[in-house]
């Protein structure tokens, strides 16, 4: 009974937060936009529809409630060749205990170095840009309800200027039945990022999701996400089919209802695909996402469970 009450309270809180965020939201620019880049090749291949499906250490990024579903220690890493010669990498570790699952992760978006030039176009050195997030999370199973919370330390560096901040995520996953799971997460609650005299709010996001899993190895997932400050809404649809216990095919679609007009698209915009290979309880995953003239992104993930 108390699990149902907690679920109801959490749902009411999320709806109220969505309404408050929508009422105050204007076309505000947000800081730490790298927090919106997905972690893990498996969810990326499924169109980022992972809020209710996550049950591994990447839950520290998607929905900390998923940490409560972990039943073995896990070390995971991801390498991603991101847009315009940037790299986006993830390293995470989860450790289930009798009290719950402890997890930590490091995310780095590295844009490398580029030449800096003066007013006369003379070379004056190099400019470096890098963003990173260090997270600590905890998730626990409370009867049928799985709840989680994590904190993040954020740092951004641009041309020698650095700024830091903190953020908070919280979420839950509720198994409606053996096949249907519901998920809810609130991400990136924090004071924002301040460069020089300008403070930009963090990309606070409310994510809800539902997933359906069959004994035959087919999983279907649907997410709805809203970024409260810039009024961006996303619908994510994903599917995974375990052709064999050791081989999975994935596909997904991400629809945005507030597109950035400065980013040219393609007829394949929003589509994603991926594959996974499992061996001895471990898994290697790959995902591909096209971004039109901006290029294509490739993610490779490795998950070791022991």
C-alpha positions in Angstrom: 0.0 0.0 0.0 2.7 2.4 1.0 4.5 1.7 -2.3 1.4 2.8 -4.2 1.2 5.9 -2.1 4.8 6.7 -2.7 4.3 6.2 -6.5 1.3 8.5 -6.4 3.1 11.2 -4.4 6.1 11.0 -6.9 3.7 11.3 -9.8 2.0 14.3 -8.3 5.3 15.9 -7.6 6.5 15.4 -11.2 3.3 16.8 -12.7 3.5 19.9 -10.4 7.2 20.4 -11.4 6.2 20.1 -15.1 3.5 22.7 -14.6 5.7 25.1 -12.7 8.6 24.7 -15.1 6.3 25.3 -18.1 4.8 28.4 -16.5 8.2 30.0 -15.9 10.0 28.7 -19.0 10.9 31.1 -21.8 13.4 30.7 -24.5 16.2 30.6 -21.9 19.6 29.3 -22.8 20.8 26.5 -20.6 24.3 25.6 -19.5 26.0 22.2 -19.3 24.2 21.0 -22.5 26.5 18.0 -22.5 24.2 16.5 -19.8 21.7 15.9 -22.5 24.0 13.5 -24.5 23.0 9.9 -23.9 25.2 7.4 -22.2 25.5 3.8 -23.4 25.3 2.2 -26.8 22.3 0.1 -25.9 20.0 3.0 -25.1 21.4 5.1 -27.9 20.5 2.3 -30.4 17.0 2.3 -29.0 16.3 5.9 -29.6 17.1 6.9 -26.0 13.9 5.2 -24.7 15.4 3.9 -21.5 13.8 5.6 -18.5 11.8 2.5 -17.5 14.0 -0.1 -19.1 17.3 0.6 -17.5 18.7 -2.0 -15.0 22.4 -1.4 -15.3 25.0 1.0 -14.1 24.1 3.6 -16.8 21.0 4.2 -14.6 23.2 6.8 -12.9 22.6 8.8 -16.1 19.1 7.8 -17.1 17.1 7.1 -14.0 18.8 6.3 -10.6 15.8 4.2 -9.7 17.2 1.6 -12.1 20.2 1.0 -9.7 17.8 -0.8 -7.4 17.4 -3.5 -10.1 21.1 -4.3 -10.3 21.9 -7.8 -8.9 25.6 -8.0 -9.7 28.7 -5.7 -9.7 29.3 -4.0 -13.0 32.0 -2.0 -14.6 31.0 -0.2 -17.8 32.8 2.0 -20.3 31.7 3.8 -23.4 33.7 5.5 -26.2 31.8 7.8 -28.6 33.1 9.7 -31.6 30.8 12.6 -31.3 30.0 15.5 -33.6 32.6 17.8 -35.2 35.7 15.9 -34.1 34.7 15.7 -30.4 34.8 12.7 -28.1 32.2 11.7 -25.5 33.3 9.0 -23.0 31.8 7.3 -20.0 33.1 5.2 -17.1 30.9 3.8 -14.4 30.9 1.2 -11.6 28.0 -0.2 -9.7 28.2 -2.3 -6.5 25.0 -3.9 -5.0 24.9 -4.4 -1.3 22.2 -5.5 1.2 21.2 -1.9 1.8 21.1 -1.0 -1.9 23.3 -0.3 -4.9 26.1 2.2 -4.8 27.4 3.6 -8.1 29.8 6.2 -9.4 30.6 7.5 -12.9 32.7 9.9 -14.9 31.6 11.5 -18.1 33.9 13.6 -20.3 33.1 15.6 -23.4 36.4 16.6 -25.0 36.5 19.1 -27.9 40.2 19.0 -28.2 42.3 22.1 -29.0 42.0 24.7 -31.8 44.1 27.6 -32.8 43.5 31.0 -31.2 44.2 34.1 -33.3 44.4 37.8 -32.6 42.9 40.8 -34.3 45.5 40.6 -37.1 44.8 36.9 -37.6 48.2 36.0 -36.0 48.4 32.8 -34.0 48.2 33.5 -30.3 48.1 29.9 -28.9 45.4 27.3 -28.6 41.9 27.1 -27.2 40.7 24.1 -25.3 37.1 23.2 -24.4 36.0 20.3 -22.2 33.0 19.4 -20.0 32.9 16.7 -17.4 30.6 15.3 -14.7 31.5 13.1 -11.7 28.4 11.4 -10.2 27.7 9.3 -7.1 24.4 7.5 -6.8 22.4 5.2 -4.7 19.4 3.0 -5.6 17.3 0.6 -3.6 14.5 -1.8 -4.0 11.5 -1.0 -1.7 9.2 -3.9 -2.1 8.1 -3.6 -5.8 9.2 0.0 -6.1 12.8 0.9 -7.0 14.0 4.4 -6.0 17.3 6.2 -6.5 19.1 9.4 -6.0 22.4 10.7 -7.3 24.5 13.9 -7.1 26.8 15.3 -9.8 29.8 17.6 -9.7 30.0 19.5 -13.0 32.9 21.4 -14.6 33.1 23.2 -17.9 36.2 24.8 -19.4 36.3 27.1 -22.4 39.5 29.0 -23.5 41.0 28.9 -20.0 37.8 29.9 -18.2 36.5 27.3 -15.8 33.2 27.0 -13.9 31.8 24.3 -11.6 28.4 23.4 -10.2 26.4 20.6 -8.7 23.3 18.8 -9.7 20.8 16.3 -8.4 18.9 13.5 -10.1 16.1 11.3 -8.6 13.9 8.7 -10.1 11.9 5.5 -9.7 10.9 2.4 -11.6 7.8 0.5 -10.8 7.0 -3.0 -12.3 3.3 -2.8 -13.1 3.4 -6.4 -14.0 6.0 -9.0 -15.0 6.1 -7.5 -18.5 5.2 -3.8 -18.0 7.5 -1.3 -16.2 6.9 2.3 -15.5 9.7 4.9 -15.0 9.9 8.5 -13.8 13.0 10.7 -13.4 13.8 14.3 -12.7 17.3 15.2 -13.9 19.8 18.1 -13.5 18.3 20.0 -10.5 20.9 22.6 -9.5 22.0 26.2 -9.3 23.2 26.5 -12.9 26.6 27.2 -14.5 28.2 30.7 -14.2 30.8 32.0 -16.7 32.2 35.4 -15.8 29.1 37.4 -15.0 26.4 35.2 -16.7 24.7 32.3 -15.0 22.8 29.8 -17.2 20.3 27.3 -15.7 20.9 23.6 -16.0 18.9 21.6 -18.5 16.3 20.4 -16.0 14.5 17.5 -17.5 11.4 15.5 -16.6 11.4 12.0 -18.1 8.6 9.5 -18.0 8.6 6.1 -19.6 6.9 2.7 -20.1 8.3 -0.5 -21.4 7.0 -3.9 -22.3 9.2 -7.1 -22.2 8.2 -10.5 -23.6 9.7 -13.9 -22.7 10.7 -14.3 -26.3 13.3 -11.6 -26.0 11.4 -8.6 -27.4 11.4 -5.3 -25.6 9.4 -2.2 -26.5 9.9 1.2 -24.8 8.3 4.6 -25.0 9.6 7.8 -23.3 8.3 11.3 -23.1 10.7 14.0 -21.9 10.5 17.8 -21.4 13.3 20.2 -20.8 11.6 22.7 -18.6 13.6 25.9 -19.4 13.8 25.8 -23.2 10.5 24.1 -23.7 11.9 21.2 -25.7 9.8 18.1 -25.7 11.0 14.7 -26.9 9.2 11.4 -27.7 11.5 8.4 -27.8 10.5 5.1 -29.2 12.8 2.0 -29.0 12.8 -1.7 -29.6 15.2 -4.5 -28.9 15.0 -8.1 -30.0 17.2 -10.8 -28.7 17.6 -13.0 -31.8 19.7 -15.3 -29.7 20.7 -15.1 -26.0 24.0 -13.8 -27.2 22.9 -11.4 -30.0 20.5 -8.4 -30.0 19.2 -6.1 -32.7 18.0 -2.6 -31.8 16.3 0.3 -33.4 14.7 3.6 -32.3 13.3 6.9 -33.2 13.6 10.3 -31.4 11.0 13.0 -32.2 11.6 16.6 -31.1 8.8 19.1 -31.0 11.0 22.2 -30.6 13.8 21.9 -33.1 16.8 24.2 -33.2 16.4 25.9 -36.6 20.2 26.4 -36.7 20.8 22.6 -37.0 20.1 21.2 -40.4 18.4 17.9 -40.5 18.2 14.9 -42.8 15.6 12.5 -43.9 17.1 10.1 -41.3 17.0 12.6 -38.4 15.9 10.9 -35.2 16.6 7.4 -36.3 19.1 5.1 -34.6 20.2 1.5 -34.8 22.4 -0.8 -32.8 23.6 -4.3 -32.0 24.7 -6.1 -28.9 26.8 -9.2 -28.2 26.6 -11.0 -24.9 29.2 -13.4 -23.5 29.7 -14.9 -20.0 27.3 -12.3 -18.6 29.2 -9.5 -20.2 28.2 -7.4 -23.2 29.6 -5.3 -26.1 27.2 -2.9 -27.7 27.4 -0.6 -30.7 25.0 2.2 -31.8 24.8 4.5 -34.9 23.0 7.8 -35.1 23.0 10.1 -38.2 23.0 13.9 -37.8 22.9 15.0 -41.4 25.6 17.5 -42.5 26.9 17.5 -38.9 28.1 14.0 -39.4 27.3 10.6 -37.8 27.9 9.4 -34.3 29.2 6.0 -33.3 29.1 4.6 -29.8 30.8 1.5 -28.5 30.1 0.2 -24.9 31.6 -2.6 -22.8 29.9 -3.9 -19.7 31.6 -6.4 -17.4 29.5 -8.1 -14.7 31.1 -10.1 -11.8 
